[in-house]
Amino acid sequence: MFKRLVIGSWSGQPVWRRLSCGLSLALGLVGAGLLLAVAEAPAHAAPPARPAQPDIVVSTTIQAAIDAAPSNSKVIIPAGHYTESLTLSTTVSLIGAQANSTIIHALPGERVLTVTGATINSGVVISGLTFTGGDVTGDGGGIPSATPLNFTAAGPTSWMV
């Protein structure tokens, strides 16, 4: 008999339903394309932290290593007996192998270590060293400092100045 004709339909489905399915499919493809584009983009690492300063290992004299060391670095002092009078005027830590095996003996008539400069702060560490033999008439031969020093014992400590 007569076939019923619905205006605005295709295969018996209303036009709005076909458009809705087509629009959903198109949006899905666009979204998938964006996800793939983002996944293929190179990853960017966080900026590096402030680079650590290199450690300076004593190879000639301790004072030469102190003078060559950049601020906030460490001067590593191997075990041994050293006869030097040192001046520390920058934020450089002095790290010896062990206090009983890394011994700094002052030059005759001089101090073992003189600490000067406003840049010396609590970040400066002096560890694993024995100081001995300092002698300066009138001022003493220990460790004079232009700024207050706080000594903290991290283990067995012997002050031989």
C-alpha positions as CSV (number, residue, x, y, z in Angstrom):
1,M,0.0,0.0,0.0
2,F,1.3,3.4,0.8
3,K,4.6,3.9,2.4
4,R,4.7,6.6,4.9
5,L,7.1,9.4,4.1
6,V,8.6,11.4,7.0
7,I,10.1,14.7,5.9
8,G,13.5,15.3,7.5
9,S,14.4,11.7,8.0
10,W,16.8,9.3,6.5
11,S,16.3,5.6,6.9
12,G,13.5,6.3,9.3
13,Q,15.6,8.4,11.8
14,P,15.0,12.1,12.4
15,V,17.5,14.5,11.0
16,W,18.5,15.9,14.5
17,R,19.5,12.4,15.7
18,R,21.8,11.9,12.7
19,L,23.3,15.4,13.1
20,S,23.9,14.7,16.8
21,C,25.7,11.4,16.1
22,G,27.8,13.0,13.4
23,L,28.7,15.9,15.7
24,S,29.7,13.6,18.5
25,L,31.9,11.6,16.2
26,A,33.6,14.7,14.9
27,L,34.2,16.1,18.4
28,G,35.6,12.7,19.4
29,L,38.0,12.6,16.5
30,V,39.2,16.2,17.2
31,G,39.7,15.3,20.9
32,A,41.7,12.2,20.0
33,G,43.8,14.2,17.6
34,L,44.6,16.8,20.3
35,L,45.6,14.0,22.7
36,L,47.9,12.5,20.2
37,A,49.5,15.9,19.5
38,V,50.1,16.6,23.2
39,A,51.5,13.0,23.7
40,E,54.0,13.5,20.9
41,A,55.2,16.9,22.0
42,P,58.6,16.8,23.7
43,A,58.5,16.9,27.5
44,H,60.1,19.9,29.1
45,A,62.1,19.2,32.2
46,A,61.9,21.5,35.2
47,P,64.7,24.0,35.2
48,P,67.8,22.7,37.0
49,A,68.4,23.6,40.6
50,R,71.2,26.0,41.4
51,P,74.3,24.1,40.2
52,A,76.4,22.7,43.0
53,Q,79.8,24.2,43.3
54,P,82.7,21.8,42.6
55,D,84.8,20.5,45.4
56,I,88.4,21.6,45.3
57,V,90.9,18.9,46.4
58,V,94.1,20.2,47.8
59,S,96.9,19.4,45.4
60,T,99.6,22.0,46.3
61,T,98.8,24.0,49.4
62,I,95.6,24.4,51.4
63,Q,95.7,28.2,50.9
64,A,96.0,27.8,47.1
65,A,92.9,25.6,47.2
66,I,91.0,28.2,49.3
67,D,92.0,31.0,47.0
68,A,90.9,29.0,43.9
69,A,87.6,27.8,45.4
70,P,84.4,29.6,44.3
71,S,82.0,30.8,47.0
72,N,79.8,28.1,48.7
73,S,82.2,25.3,47.7
74,K,84.3,22.8,49.7
75,V,88.0,22.5,50.0
76,I,88.7,18.8,50.6
77,I,92.0,18.2,52.5
78,P,93.5,14.7,52.3
79,A,95.0,13.1,55.4
80,G,98.5,14.4,56.1
81,H,100.6,17.0,58.0
82,Y,100.5,20.5,56.6
83,T,102.6,23.5,57.8
84,E,100.7,26.6,56.7
85,S,99.0,29.6,58.2
86,L,95.6,30.0,56.5
87,T,93.3,32.9,55.8
88,L,89.7,32.2,55.2
89,S,87.8,35.2,53.8
90,T,85.1,33.7,51.6
91,T,82.3,31.2,52.2
92,V,84.4,28.1,51.6
93,S,84.2,25.1,53.8
94,L,87.3,23.2,54.9
95,I,86.8,19.5,55.1
96,G,89.6,17.2,56.3
97,A,89.8,13.4,56.0
98,Q,89.8,13.0,59.8
99,A,90.9,15.1,62.7
100,N,93.4,12.5,63.9
101,S,95.0,12.3,60.4
102,T,94.7,15.8,58.9
103,I,96.8,18.1,60.9
104,I,97.5,21.8,60.1
105,H,100.5,23.2,62.0
106,A,101.0,27.0,61.9
107,L,104.1,28.6,60.4
108,P,106.5,29.8,63.1
109,G,105.2,33.0,64.8
110,E,101.9,32.9,63.0
111,R,98.3,31.9,63.6
112,V,97.0,28.6,62.3
113,L,93.8,30.1,60.7
114,T,92.6,33.7,60.4
115,V,88.9,34.1,59.6
116,T,88.0,37.5,58.0
117,G,85.3,38.9,55.9
118,A,81.6,39.7,56.3
119,T,80.7,36.8,53.9
120,I,81.6,34.1,56.4
121,N,78.3,32.7,57.7
122,S,76.8,29.6,59.3
123,G,77.0,27.8,56.0
124,V,80.8,27.6,56.3
125,V,81.9,24.2,57.8
126,I,85.3,23.4,59.2
127,S,85.5,19.7,59.9
128,G,87.9,16.8,60.2
129,L,90.9,18.9,61.0
130,T,93.4,19.4,63.9
131,F,94.9,22.9,64.2
132,T,98.2,23.1,66.2
133,G,101.2,25.4,66.8
134,G,99.7,28.8,66.4
135,D,101.7,31.6,68.1
136,V,101.4,35.3,67.7
137,T,102.7,37.4,70.6
138,G,100.0,39.7,72.1
139,D,97.1,38.4,70.0
140,G,97.3,34.7,70.6
141,G,97.9,32.1,68.0
142,G,94.5,30.4,67.8
143,I,91.8,31.2,65.3
144,P,91.0,35.0,65.3
145,S,87.9,36.1,63.5
146,A,86.5,39.4,62.5
147,T,83.0,38.0,63.0
148,P,81.7,35.7,65.8
149,L,82.3,32.0,65.3
150,N,80.1,29.2,66.5
151,F,81.8,25.9,67.0
152,T,79.7,22.8,67.0
153,A,81.2,19.4,67.8
154,A,79.9,16.8,65.5
155,G,81.9,14.0,67.1
156,P,85.0,13.6,69.3
157,T,86.7,17.0,69.2
158,S,90.2,18.1,70.2
159,W,91.1,21.7,70.0
160,M,94.9,22.0,69.8
161,V,95.6,25.6,68.9
